[in-house]
Amino acid sequence: MSRAASPKLIVVTGAPATGKTVLARYLAQTLELSLISKDEIKEQLLDAYAQFDPDRSKTIGEISFNRLFQLIEGELRAKRSLVAEANFKWTLGHHNRFQKLQQQVECCTIQIHCRAASATILDRFQKRVTSGQRHPGHNDQFSMEALAQNLYDNIYDIDIGGQRVTIDTTDFSLVDYKAIADICQG
């Protein structure tokens, strides 16, 4: 991907268990861009503390979002395109932070919003909790009720400005990753 005067900010958003991370990694690799992921930042901080409890996880999550926005801004100021991925929420004002960032730093923003049927998300999330493959510091086992409420309240559907593409990830086999990459490259 050529780096024009205005860098591209590709933001992969959506609820947990909608396939954001897989899609973001695919886009970063295919388009040869850096990937900044909130969960990767959070896991590094959790490892530094080596104590996992719900209160600490939430605080570190907030710190991770702040760091994510700092890193995004740094990349854009350096005129480097990138992919950013997280479960951004309008209730935490993330849409305002993106809009403010776009006023301060010139960039072309593409938001890829991943969504799926609530029952599918909750099933995937439950499987994630019981798989033991996710970092224990996320404290996912305490989050099922909150996730169900957040899905009901639709807090993951944010408008950050710029181009927006909504992808239904209820059935991962129907997701056309190449077509999404083509949109981002175009």
C-alpha positions in Angstrom: 0.0 0.0 0.0 1.5 3.3 -1.0 1.6 6.0 1.7 0.0 9.1 0.4 0.2 12.5 2.0 -2.8 11.5 4.1 -2.3 8.3 6.0 -5.1 5.7 6.3 -6.5 4.9 9.7 -8.3 1.5 9.4 -10.3 1.0 12.6 -11.8 -2.5 13.2 -14.6 -2.2 15.7 -17.4 -4.3 17.2 -18.4 -6.3 20.2 -16.2 -9.0 21.7 -16.3 -12.3 19.8 -17.2 -10.8 16.4 -13.9 -11.7 14.8 -12.2 -8.2 15.0 -8.8 -9.5 15.9 -8.7 -12.1 13.1 -9.8 -9.5 10.6 -7.5 -6.8 11.8 -4.5 -9.2 11.6 -5.5 -10.2 8.1 -5.8 -6.5 7.0 -2.5 -5.6 8.6 -0.6 -8.5 7.0 -2.3 -8.1 3.6 -1.9 -4.4 3.4 1.5 -4.4 5.0 0.5 -2.1 7.8 1.2 -1.9 11.5 -1.5 -3.2 13.8 -2.3 -1.6 17.2 -4.6 -3.8 19.3 -6.0 -2.7 22.6 -6.0 -6.3 23.9 -2.3 -6.7 23.1 -1.5 -3.6 25.0 -3.6 -4.7 27.9 -2.0 -8.2 28.0 1.5 -6.6 28.2 0.4 -4.5 31.1 -1.3 -7.4 32.8 1.8 -9.5 32.5 3.8 -6.6 34.1 1.5 -6.6 37.1 1.1 -10.4 37.3 -2.1 -10.1 39.3 -5.5 -10.7 37.8 -8.6 -9.3 39.4 -11.7 -7.7 37.9 -11.0 -4.2 39.2 -7.4 -4.2 38.1 -8.4 -5.6 34.7 -10.9 -2.8 34.2 -8.4 -0.1 35.2 -5.7 -1.6 32.9 -8.3 -1.7 30.1 -8.8 2.0 30.5 -5.1 2.7 30.5 -4.8 0.4 27.4 -7.4 2.5 25.5 -5.5 5.7 26.4 -2.2 4.1 25.2 -3.9 2.9 22.0 -5.0 6.4 21.1 -1.5 7.8 21.8 0.0 5.2 19.5 -2.5 5.9 16.8 -1.9 9.6 16.9 1.9 9.0 16.8 1.6 6.9 13.7 -0.7 9.3 11.9 1.6 12.3 12.8 4.5 10.3 11.3 2.3 9.9 8.1 2.1 6.2 8.5 -1.1 4.3 7.7 -2.2 1.6 10.3 -4.9 -0.7 11.5 -6.3 -0.2 15.0 -8.5 -2.8 16.7 -10.6 -2.8 19.8 -14.1 -3.1 21.2 -14.6 0.6 21.1 -17.7 1.9 22.9 -19.8 5.0 22.5 -20.5 4.9 26.3 -16.8 5.6 26.9 -16.7 8.4 24.3 -14.4 6.6 21.9 -16.3 8.1 18.9 -15.5 11.6 20.3 -11.8 10.7 20.7 -11.6 9.5 17.0 -13.4 12.6 15.8 -11.1 14.9 17.8 -8.1 13.0 16.5 -9.2 13.5 12.9 -9.6 17.2 13.5 -6.0 17.4 14.8 -4.3 15.0 12.4 -5.1 14.7 8.7 -6.0 11.1 7.8 -8.4 9.0 5.7 -10.5 7.0 8.1 -12.1 3.6 7.3 -14.2 2.0 10.0 -14.9 -1.7 9.6 -17.7 -2.5 12.1 -18.0 -6.3 12.8 -21.4 -7.4 14.0 -23.1 -10.7 14.6 -26.3 -12.1 16.1 -26.3 -11.6 19.8 -26.9 -15.3 20.5 -23.8 -16.1 18.3 -21.7 -13.6 20.1 -22.7 -14.9 23.6 -22.0 -18.5 22.5 -18.6 -17.6 21.1 -17.8 -15.6 24.2 -18.8 -18.5 26.5 -16.5 -20.9 24.5 -13.7 -18.3 24.8 -14.1 -18.2 28.5 -14.0 -22.0 28.9 -11.3 -22.6 26.3 -8.5 -21.3 28.6 -6.8 -19.9 25.5 -7.3 -16.2 26.4 -5.1 -14.2 28.8 -6.5 -14.8 32.3 -6.2 -11.1 33.1 -9.2 -10.3 31.0 -11.4 -11.9 33.6 -13.9 -12.9 30.9 -15.7 -15.3 33.3 -17.0 -12.2 35.1 -18.2 -10.5 31.9 -21.0 -12.6 30.4 -23.8 -10.6 32.1 -22.2 -7.3 31.2 -21.7 -8.4 27.6 -25.3 -9.4 27.2 -26.4 -6.0 28.6 -23.9 -4.2 26.3 -25.2 -6.0 23.3 -28.8 -5.1 24.2 -27.7 -1.4 24.7 -25.8 -1.5 21.4 -22.8 0.2 22.9 -20.3 -1.1 20.3 -22.0 0.6 17.4 -20.0 3.8 17.1 -19.6 6.4 14.4 -16.1 7.7 14.2 -16.5 9.6 11.0 -15.0 8.7 7.6 -16.0 5.7 5.5 -17.8 2.9 7.3 -18.3 -0.7 6.3 -20.4 -3.1 8.4 -19.6 -6.8 8.2 -21.9 -9.5 9.4 -19.7 -12.1 11.1 -22.4 -14.4 12.3 -21.0 -17.0 10.0 -17.3 -16.6 9.6 -17.3 -18.7 6.4 -19.3 -16.0 4.6 -16.9 -13.2 5.4 -15.0 -12.1 2.3 -11.7 -10.9 3.8 -10.2 -10.1 0.4 -13.1 -7.8 -0.5 -12.7 -6.0 2.8 -9.0 -5.6 2.1 -9.8 -4.2 -1.4 -12.1 -1.6 0.2 -9.4 -0.6 2.6 -6.7 -0.4 -0.2 -8.9 1.5 -2.6 
